[in-house]
Amino acid sequence: MSISIDPISRIEGHLGIELEVNGSNAVTAAYCKGTMFRGFELILQNRNPRDAVILTQRICGV
């Protein structure tokens, strides 16, 4: 079974999530797509995931 949640509103652009779920309701695959590339992903590569909260709020200004 496939579950799609699209769009998920964000401040800039939309986000889409797709999940593949097996018969026992366990997620077997998950995909995320965004309509606007802002480059945060490149800045956050090889960093501690907890850095994302601090860095992205300062870049975004929200």
C-alpha positions as CSV (number, residue, x, y, z in Angstrom):
1,M,0.0,0.0,0.0
2,S,1.2,3.5,-0.8
3,I,0.4,6.6,1.3
4,S,1.0,10.1,-0.1
5,I,0.8,13.4,1.8
6,D,1.2,16.2,-0.7
7,P,1.4,19.1,-0.2
8,I,2.6,19.8,3.3
9,S,2.7,23.6,3.5
10,R,6.0,25.2,4.5
11,I,7.0,28.8,4.6
12,E,8.6,28.6,1.2
13,G,7.4,25.9,-1.2
14,H,5.7,22.6,-0.5
15,L,6.9,19.3,0.8
16,G,5.6,15.9,-0.3
17,I,5.9,12.6,1.6
18,E,5.3,9.1,0.2
19,L,5.3,6.0,2.3
20,E,5.3,2.3,1.2
21,V,3.5,0.2,3.9
22,N,3.4,-3.6,4.0
23,G,0.5,-5.8,5.2
24,S,1.4,-5.5,8.9
25,N,1.4,-1.6,8.6
26,A,5.2,-1.3,8.8
27,V,6.8,1.4,6.7
28,T,9.1,-0.4,4.1
29,A,10.2,2.8,2.2
30,A,9.8,6.5,2.6
31,Y,10.4,9.3,0.1
32,C,10.4,13.1,0.6
33,K,10.3,15.7,-2.2
34,G,10.4,19.4,-2.0
35,T,9.5,21.9,-4.8
36,M,12.1,24.5,-3.8
37,F,15.8,23.7,-3.4
38,R,17.4,26.1,-0.9
39,G,20.7,24.3,-0.4
40,F,20.3,23.6,3.4
41,E,21.0,19.9,2.6
42,L,24.4,20.8,1.3
43,I,25.3,22.9,4.3
44,L,24.2,20.2,6.7
45,Q,26.1,17.3,5.1
46,N,28.4,15.5,7.5
47,R,27.2,17.5,10.5
48,N,25.5,16.4,13.7
49,P,21.7,16.4,13.0
50,R,21.1,18.6,16.0
51,D,23.0,21.4,14.2
52,A,20.1,21.7,11.7
53,V,17.9,23.5,14.2
54,I,20.5,26.2,14.9
55,L,21.8,26.7,11.4
56,T,18.6,26.6,9.4
57,Q,16.8,29.1,11.6
58,R,19.6,31.6,11.2
59,I,19.8,31.1,7.4
60,C,16.1,31.3,6.9
61,G,15.4,34.2,9.2
62,V,12.1,32.8,10.4
